[in-house]
Amino acid sequence: MKNLTLEKITNACHGAYHGDPKNLPLEAASVVTDSRQVEPGDLFVAIDGERVDGHKFIPETIEKGALCVVSQEDLGEVDYPYIQVDSTIQALLDIARLYRESFDLKVVGISGSVGKTTTKEVISSILSQKYNVHKTAGNFNNHIGLPLSIFGLNEAHEAAVFEMGVNHFGEMRMLSSVVQPDICVLTNIGVAHLEHFGTREGIFKEKSQMILDMKEGGTILLNGDDEILSKSGEIDGVMPKFFGLGENCDFRATNVKSLGVNGTSLTIHLPDGSSFSALIPLPGRHMVDDVLAGAAVGYLLDLSPEQIRAGIESLTSLPGRNHLIKTDRLTILDDCYNANPVSMKAALDVLSETKGRKVAILGDMGELGEEEAALHYETGAYAAEKQIDLVCGVGPLSKELVKGAATGKNTSTCWAETTDAFIEQIPELIHPGDQILVKASHAMHFTDLVEALTSF
């Protein structure tokens, strides 16, 4: 890591240093919140989490050679240095902000209801055609994961792409004040987390707070096809630019042609009047928006059309996210990392374009608030409209989804209470040659289901 001395860390997190003052000029090798990952010279930040209290493992980290500990508990008279703070989570964010500010590089911040991680991957793939790019690791996009991603920066990096995920009011500024983006990307405003935000307008209000921490001279990129984002005017003194299919968009796609599970071809138009054709190698109409966001970022950071195209066409999928698996007997669209009504309908669109018997294995969608039953029913009805041959619901909420799917004359349905219960039914429900979509909220643990189908 770069120049993170114990003195600077103590000042950044407004803590009280306990220990030999001679250690204050020493630099932390890394910042760690998992005691199992501590190595000599690391700073261990003890987080009191939902399942585990990191303070219990402080002695273990010292034995492993931790340089210092950040604690929100008074540790008393101990023979190792520690920094006492009011909140170790806030301290983690404060230290990450200090570290972020030590780098002079272009930073892209991404938020939205759907597609944050895929958009991050697209932007990173495009920018990597010209720059050494650092990006959020996996889905490390919350108040703990984001700082850990920030700590992955090093002096070789020329650009960084960070996604920010929030589900309560007040959380965005905790993250965006650390990221301080040069470019702010909002993918869309859907119905995810309605339980906490109440309305889509509430979602927009919170997620757009990111813009308040944008660097001076920065750029706002919004999805011009989103009914809420497309109405945006000047935000905090900055006029946004739009990407999408509409004529109002600065970065626009035409000639969009679905190639089913093989992806999508399209022509991308840039603000300077130039255009180029590209092939998105991943399936789904929703990929068009993600790619346009990536093209916009690439254009703003001085990539050529050829470099942008190369970044698009070199995309690869991640497990659980629009990931195509072909076995000797089945074709599986593994999109099981998470789900909400918008992303589930997009995945059903992809499934509907496949050839063969179409099977959708759909699990509960969380955090939908008072409308959760209606939204599950509506999603099931959409599957019937797309003429999916078999819709299998898994989980208590998915009973409503199955009821919606049963409205289709040509759609068969089944339901299982748990993932394990469904797995037991695979031999009687699944046929060789089936085209299968697997999608649910993360809490459903559908990765086990994907593994079972893969070995079927």
C-alpha positions as CSV (number, residue, x, y, z in Angstrom):
1,M,0.0,0.0,0.0
2,K,1.0,3.6,-0.4
3,N,2.1,5.8,2.5
4,L,-0.5,4.8,5.1
5,T,1.3,5.5,8.3
6,L,-0.3,4.9,11.7
7,E,-0.2,8.6,12.4
8,K,-2.1,9.4,9.2
9,I,-4.6,6.6,9.8
10,T,-5.3,7.8,13.4
11,N,-5.9,11.4,12.2
12,A,-8.1,10.2,9.2
13,C,-10.5,8.2,11.4
14,H,-10.4,10.7,14.3
15,G,-9.2,8.0,16.6
16,A,-7.1,7.8,19.8
17,Y,-3.8,6.0,19.4
18,H,-2.7,3.8,22.2
19,G,0.9,2.5,22.1
20,D,4.5,3.4,21.6
21,P,4.7,6.8,19.7
22,K,7.7,5.4,17.9
23,N,5.4,3.2,15.9
24,L,3.4,6.2,14.5
25,P,5.6,6.7,11.4
26,L,5.3,3.0,10.4
27,E,3.3,2.1,7.3
28,A,0.6,-0.5,7.1
29,A,1.2,-3.2,4.5
30,S,-2.5,-3.7,4.0
31,V,-5.9,-3.1,5.6
32,V,-7.8,-6.2,6.6
33,T,-11.2,-6.9,8.2
34,D,-11.0,-10.7,8.1
35,S,-8.7,-12.1,10.8
36,R,-8.0,-15.2,8.7
37,Q,-6.3,-13.0,6.1
38,V,-4.0,-11.0,8.4
39,E,-0.3,-11.1,7.4
40,P,2.7,-9.4,9.1
41,G,2.5,-5.6,8.9
42,D,-1.2,-5.4,8.3
43,L,-3.7,-3.1,9.9
44,F,-6.6,-5.1,11.3
45,V,-10.0,-3.3,11.5
46,A,-12.3,-5.1,13.9
47,I,-15.8,-5.0,12.6
48,D,-18.8,-6.0,14.8
49,G,-20.8,-7.6,12.1
50,E,-24.2,-9.4,11.9
51,R,-22.7,-12.8,12.4
52,V,-19.2,-12.3,13.8
53,D,-17.6,-9.7,16.1
54,G,-14.1,-9.1,14.8
55,H,-13.0,-7.8,18.3
56,K,-12.9,-11.4,19.5
57,F,-10.1,-12.2,17.1
58,I,-7.8,-9.3,17.9
59,P,-5.3,-11.5,19.9
60,E,-5.1,-13.9,17.0
61,T,-4.2,-11.1,14.5
62,I,-1.5,-9.8,16.8
63,E,0.0,-13.3,17.0
64,K,0.0,-13.3,13.2
65,G,2.0,-10.1,13.1
66,A,-0.5,-7.3,12.7
67,L,1.1,-3.9,12.9
68,C,-1.9,-2.3,14.7
69,V,-5.6,-2.8,15.4
70,V,-8.5,-0.4,15.0
71,S,-11.1,-1.1,17.7
72,Q,-14.3,0.5,18.9
73,E,-13.8,-1.1,22.3
74,D,-11.4,0.1,25.0
75,L,-8.8,-2.7,25.0
76,G,-7.2,-1.5,28.2
77,E,-3.5,-2.0,29.0
78,V,-2.2,-4.2,26.2
79,D,1.3,-4.8,24.8
80,Y,0.5,-3.9,21.2
81,P,-0.7,-0.7,19.5
82,Y,-4.3,0.0,18.7
83,I,-6.4,2.9,17.6
84,Q,-9.7,3.4,19.4
85,V,-12.6,4.9,17.4
86,D,-16.3,5.4,17.9
87,S,-17.2,3.2,14.9
88,T,-14.9,0.8,13.1
89,I,-17.1,0.8,10.0
90,Q,-16.8,4.6,9.8
91,A,-13.1,4.3,10.4
92,L,-12.7,1.8,7.6
93,L,-14.5,4.3,5.3
94,D,-12.3,7.2,6.5
95,I,-9.1,5.3,6.0
96,A,-10.3,4.3,2.5
97,R,-11.0,8.0,1.7
98,L,-7.5,8.9,2.8
99,Y,-6.0,6.2,0.6
100,R,-8.2,7.1,-2.4
101,E,-7.1,10.8,-2.2
102,S,-3.5,9.8,-2.5
103,F,-4.0,8.7,-6.1
104,D,-4.3,10.9,-9.2
105,L,-6.3,8.8,-11.6
106,K,-9.7,8.8,-13.4
107,V,-12.4,7.1,-11.4
108,V,-15.8,5.9,-12.6
109,G,-18.6,5.4,-10.1
110,I,-21.6,3.2,-10.9
111,S,-24.9,2.8,-9.2
112,G,-28.5,1.9,-10.2
113,S,-31.1,-0.7,-9.5
114,V,-30.0,-3.3,-12.0
115,G,-26.8,-4.1,-13.9
116,K,-24.2,-2.4,-11.8
117,T,-21.8,-5.3,-11.8
118,T,-22.2,-6.1,-15.5
119,T,-21.8,-2.4,-16.3
120,K,-18.6,-2.3,-14.2
121,E,-17.3,-5.3,-16.1
122,V,-18.1,-3.7,-19.5
123,I,-16.5,-0.4,-18.6
124,S,-13.4,-2.1,-17.2
125,S,-13.1,-4.3,-20.3
126,I,-13.3,-1.2,-22.5
127,L,-10.9,1.0,-20.5
128,S,-8.4,-1.8,-20.2
129,Q,-7.8,-1.5,-24.0
130,K,-5.8,1.7,-23.1
131,Y,-5.3,1.9,-19.4
132,N,-4.2,-0.2,-16.4
133,V,-7.6,-0.5,-14.7
134,H,-8.5,-1.4,-11.2
135,K,-12.1,-2.4,-10.4
136,T,-14.4,-3.4,-7.6
137,A,-13.7,-7.0,-6.7
138,G,-16.7,-9.2,-7.3
139,N,-19.7,-7.5,-5.7
140,F,-17.7,-5.7,-3.0
141,N,-20.0,-2.6,-3.3
142,N,-21.2,-1.8,0.2
143,H,-19.8,0.1,3.2
144,I,-17.3,-2.7,4.0
145,G,-16.6,-4.2,0.5
146,L,-16.1,-0.8,-1.2
147,P,-13.2,0.3,1.1
148,L,-11.5,-3.1,0.7
149,S,-11.7,-2.6,-3.1
150,I,-10.2,0.9,-2.7
151,F,-7.3,-0.6,-0.8
152,G,-6.5,-2.7,-3.9
153,L,-5.3,0.5,-5.8
154,N,-1.6,0.8,-6.5
155,E,0.6,3.2,-8.3
156,A,0.5,1.3,-11.6
157,H,-3.2,1.9,-12.0
158,E,-4.3,4.6,-14.4
159,A,-8.1,4.3,-14.0
160,A,-10.5,2.7,-11.5
161,V,-14.1,1.6,-11.7
162,F,-16.2,1.2,-8.6
163,E,-19.8,0.1,-8.1
164,M,-21.8,1.3,-5.2
165,G,-24.8,-0.6,-3.9
166,V,-27.2,0.9,-1.3
167,N,-30.6,-0.2,0.1
168,H,-31.3,2.4,2.7
169,F,-31.5,6.2,2.7
170,G,-28.2,7.9,3.7
171,E,-25.9,5.1,2.5
172,M,-24.8,6.6,-0.8
173,R,-22.9,9.5,0.6
174,M,-21.0,7.1,2.8
175,L,-19.7,5.4,-0.3
176,S,-19.5,8.2,-2.9
177,S,-17.6,10.5,-0.5
178,V,-14.9,7.8,-0.5
179,V,-14.9,7.1,-4.3
180,Q,-15.1,10.8,-5.4
181,P,-15.8,9.8,-9.0
182,D,-14.8,11.8,-12.2
183,I,-17.7,10.1,-14.1
184,C,-21.0,9.1,-12.5
185,V,-23.0,6.3,-14.2
186,L,-26.6,5.5,-13.2
187,T,-27.8,2.4,-15.0
188,N,-31.5,2.6,-14.3
189,I,-34.1,3.1,-11.6
190,G,-36.1,-0.1,-11.0
191,V,-38.0,-1.6,-8.1
192,A,-35.2,-3.2,-6.2
193,H,-35.2,-2.3,-2.5
194,L,-38.7,-0.7,-2.6
195,E,-39.1,-2.1,0.9
196,H,-36.7,0.6,2.2
197,F,-37.1,3.4,-0.4
198,G,-40.8,3.3,-0.9
199,T,-41.0,4.5,-4.5
200,R,-38.8,4.6,-7.6
201,E,-38.5,8.3,-7.0
202,G,-37.1,7.5,-3.6
203,I,-34.6,5.2,-5.2
204,F,-33.5,7.9,-7.6
205,K,-33.2,10.5,-4.8
206,E,-30.8,8.3,-2.9
207,K,-28.7,6.9,-5.8
208,S,-28.3,10.3,-7.4
209,Q,-26.6,11.5,-4.2
210,M,-23.4,10.1,-5.7
211,I,-23.3,13.1,-7.9
212,L,-22.7,15.4,-4.9
213,D,-19.3,13.9,-4.5
214,M,-18.3,14.0,-8.2
215,K,-15.0,15.7,-8.9
216,E,-15.2,19.3,-10.3
217,G,-15.5,19.1,-14.1
218,G,-16.9,15.6,-13.9
219,T,-19.5,14.0,-16.2
220,I,-22.9,12.4,-15.3
221,L,-24.0,9.5,-17.6
222,L,-27.7,8.4,-17.3
223,N,-29.8,5.8,-19.1
224,G,-31.9,7.8,-21.5
225,D,-34.3,5.0,-22.0
226,D,-35.3,4.9,-18.3
227,E,-38.5,6.7,-17.7
228,I,-37.2,8.4,-14.5
229,L,-33.6,9.1,-15.5
230,S,-34.6,10.4,-19.0
231,K,-36.5,13.3,-17.3
232,S,-33.4,14.5,-15.5
233,G,-32.3,18.0,-16.1
234,E,-29.4,19.8,-14.5
235,I,-28.2,18.0,-11.4
236,D,-26.1,19.9,-8.9
237,G,-25.1,22.4,-11.6
238,V,-24.2,19.7,-14.2
239,M,-26.2,18.7,-17.3
240,P,-26.1,15.0,-17.7
241,K,-25.3,13.1,-20.9
242,F,-27.6,10.1,-21.9
243,F,-27.0,6.7,-23.4
244,G,-29.7,4.5,-24.9
245,L,-31.8,3.8,-28.0
246,G,-33.7,7.1,-28.1
247,E,-33.0,10.0,-30.3
248,N,-32.4,12.1,-27.2
249,C,-29.3,10.1,-26.3
250,D,-25.8,11.3,-26.8
251,F,-24.5,7.7,-27.1
252,R,-27.0,5.7,-29.1
253,A,-27.5,2.3,-30.6
254,T,-29.2,1.4,-33.8
255,N,-29.5,-1.8,-35.9
256,V,-29.9,-3.8,-32.7
257,K,-30.3,-7.5,-33.6
258,S,-30.6,-10.3,-31.1
259,L,-28.5,-13.4,-31.8
260,G,-30.2,-15.3,-28.9
261,V,-27.7,-16.9,-26.5
262,N,-24.9,-15.9,-28.8
263,G,-25.4,-12.2,-28.0
264,T,-26.4,-9.1,-29.9
265,S,-25.1,-7.1,-32.8
266,L,-25.5,-3.3,-33.0
267,T,-24.2,-0.1,-34.3
268,I,-23.0,2.5,-31.8
269,H,-23.2,6.2,-32.5
270,L,-20.9,8.7,-30.7
271,P,-21.5,12.4,-30.1
272,D,-18.8,13.5,-32.7
273,G,-20.9,11.9,-35.4
274,S,-18.8,8.7,-35.8
275,S,-20.3,5.2,-35.5
276,F,-19.1,1.6,-35.5
277,S,-20.6,-1.9,-35.5
278,A,-19.9,-4.3,-32.7
279,L,-20.9,-7.7,-31.5
280,I,-21.8,-8.1,-27.8
281,P,-20.9,-11.7,-27.0
282,L,-23.2,-12.1,-24.0
283,P,-26.9,-12.7,-24.3
284,G,-29.7,-10.3,-23.4
285,R,-31.2,-7.1,-24.6
286,H,-30.2,-5.5,-21.3
287,M,-26.6,-5.8,-22.3
288,V,-27.1,-3.0,-24.9
289,D,-27.6,-0.5,-22.1
290,D,-24.5,-1.7,-20.3
291,V,-22.4,-1.6,-23.4
292,L,-23.6,1.9,-24.3
293,A,-22.6,3.1,-20.8
294,G,-19.2,1.5,-21.4
295,A,-18.8,3.1,-24.8
296,A,-19.7,6.5,-23.3
297,V,-17.1,6.2,-20.6
298,G,-14.5,5.0,-23.1
299,Y,-15.3,8.0,-25.4
300,L,-15.0,10.4,-22.5
301,L,-11.6,9.0,-21.5
302,D,-10.3,9.3,-25.1
303,L,-10.5,5.7,-26.4
304,S,-10.8,5.3,-30.1
305,P,-13.9,3.5,-31.6
306,E,-11.6,0.6,-32.4
307,Q,-10.5,0.3,-28.8
308,I,-14.1,0.6,-27.6
309,R,-15.2,-2.2,-30.0
310,A,-12.3,-4.4,-28.9
311,G,-13.3,-4.0,-25.2
312,I,-16.9,-4.9,-26.0
313,E,-16.1,-8.0,-28.1
314,S,-13.7,-9.4,-25.5
315,L,-16.3,-9.5,-22.8
316,T,-16.7,-12.7,-20.8
317,S,-19.5,-13.6,-18.4
318,L,-19.2,-14.2,-14.6
319,P,-20.6,-17.2,-12.8
320,G,-24.2,-16.3,-11.7
321,R,-24.4,-13.4,-14.0
322,N,-25.7,-14.1,-17.5
323,H,-23.3,-17.0,-17.6
324,L,-24.0,-19.5,-20.3
325,I,-23.2,-23.2,-19.5
326,K,-23.5,-25.9,-22.1
327,T,-23.4,-29.6,-21.0
328,D,-23.8,-32.7,-23.0
329,R,-27.5,-32.7,-22.1
330,L,-28.6,-29.1,-21.2
331,T,-28.0,-25.4,-22.0
332,I,-28.1,-23.4,-18.7
333,L,-28.3,-19.7,-18.4
334,D,-26.9,-19.2,-14.9
335,D,-28.2,-15.8,-13.8
336,C,-28.6,-16.8,-10.2
337,Y,-26.5,-14.2,-8.3
338,N,-29.5,-11.9,-7.7
339,A,-32.9,-11.0,-9.0
340,N,-35.6,-8.4,-9.1
341,P,-38.6,-8.1,-11.5
342,V,-36.8,-6.0,-14.1
343,S,-33.8,-8.3,-14.3
344,M,-35.9,-11.4,-14.2
345,K,-38.0,-10.3,-17.1
346,A,-34.9,-9.4,-19.1
347,A,-33.6,-13.0,-18.4
348,L,-36.9,-14.4,-19.5
349,D,-36.6,-12.4,-22.8
350,V,-33.3,-14.2,-23.4
351,L,-34.8,-17.6,-22.6
352,S,-37.7,-17.0,-24.9
353,E,-35.3,-16.6,-27.9
354,T,-33.7,-20.0,-27.5
355,K,-34.6,-23.1,-29.5
356,G,-35.9,-26.1,-27.7
357,R,-38.0,-26.7,-24.6
358,K,-37.7,-23.6,-22.4
359,V,-37.6,-24.0,-18.6
360,A,-37.4,-21.2,-16.1
361,I,-36.4,-22.1,-12.6
362,L,-37.2,-18.9,-10.6
363,G,-36.8,-18.3,-6.9
364,D,-38.0,-15.6,-4.5
365,M,-37.1,-12.0,-5.0
366,G,-36.3,-10.1,-1.8
367,E,-36.8,-6.5,-0.6
368,L,-39.8,-5.7,-2.7
369,G,-41.9,-4.2,0.1
370,E,-45.7,-4.3,0.2
371,E,-46.0,-5.1,-3.5
372,E,-43.9,-8.3,-3.3
373,A,-46.8,-10.7,-3.9
374,A,-48.1,-8.7,-6.9
375,L,-44.7,-8.3,-8.4
376,H,-44.0,-12.0,-8.2
377,Y,-47.4,-12.8,-9.8
378,E,-46.7,-10.2,-12.6
379,T,-43.3,-11.8,-13.3
380,G,-44.9,-15.2,-13.6
381,A,-47.5,-13.9,-15.9
382,Y,-44.7,-12.4,-18.0
383,A,-43.1,-15.8,-18.3
384,A,-46.4,-17.1,-19.6
385,E,-46.6,-14.3,-22.2
386,K,-43.1,-15.2,-23.4
387,Q,-44.4,-18.8,-23.8
388,I,-42.0,-20.5,-21.5
389,D,-42.8,-24.2,-21.5
390,L,-42.2,-24.9,-17.8
391,V,-42.0,-22.4,-15.0
392,C,-40.7,-23.8,-11.7
393,G,-41.1,-21.6,-8.6
394,V,-38.8,-22.1,-5.6
395,G,-39.5,-20.5,-2.2
396,P,-42.6,-19.1,-0.4
397,L,-43.0,-15.9,-2.4
398,S,-42.7,-17.9,-5.7
399,K,-46.1,-19.4,-5.1
400,E,-47.5,-16.2,-6.5
401,L,-45.0,-16.3,-9.4
402,V,-46.3,-19.8,-10.2
403,K,-49.9,-18.6,-10.0
404,G,-49.1,-15.9,-12.6
405,A,-47.4,-18.4,-14.9
406,A,-50.4,-20.7,-14.7
407,T,-52.4,-18.1,-16.6
408,G,-50.6,-19.2,-19.8
409,K,-52.4,-21.8,-21.9
410,N,-49.1,-23.4,-23.0
411,T,-47.1,-23.0,-19.8
412,S,-46.8,-25.8,-17.3
413,T,-45.8,-25.0,-13.7
414,C,-44.4,-26.6,-10.6
415,W,-43.4,-25.3,-7.1
416,A,-41.0,-26.4,-4.4
417,E,-40.6,-24.8,-1.0
418,T,-36.8,-25.0,-0.9
419,T,-33.8,-25.3,-3.2
420,D,-33.0,-28.7,-1.9
421,A,-36.5,-29.9,-2.4
422,F,-36.4,-28.8,-6.0
423,I,-33.1,-30.4,-6.7
424,E,-34.6,-33.7,-5.7
425,Q,-37.2,-33.3,-8.5
426,I,-34.7,-32.5,-11.3
427,P,-34.7,-36.1,-12.8
428,E,-38.5,-36.0,-13.3
429,L,-38.8,-32.4,-14.4
430,I,-35.8,-31.8,-16.6
431,H,-35.3,-33.4,-20.1
432,P,-32.2,-33.7,-22.2
433,G,-32.0,-30.7,-24.7
434,D,-33.8,-28.3,-22.3
435,Q,-32.9,-24.6,-22.4
436,I,-32.9,-23.6,-18.7
437,L,-32.9,-20.2,-17.0
438,V,-31.9,-20.2,-13.3
439,K,-32.6,-17.0,-11.4
440,A,-33.4,-15.8,-7.9
441,S,-32.3,-13.5,-5.1
442,H,-28.9,-14.3,-3.6
443,A,-30.4,-15.6,-0.4
444,M,-32.0,-18.5,-2.2
445,H,-28.5,-20.1,-2.7
446,F,-29.3,-21.2,-6.3
447,T,-25.6,-21.9,-6.9
448,D,-26.3,-25.4,-5.5
449,L,-29.1,-25.8,-8.1
450,V,-26.8,-24.8,-10.9
451,E,-24.2,-27.4,-9.8
452,A,-26.9,-30.0,-9.7
453,L,-28.1,-29.2,-13.2
454,T,-24.6,-29.1,-14.6
455,S,-24.0,-32.6,-13.4
456,F,-27.4,-33.9,-14.5
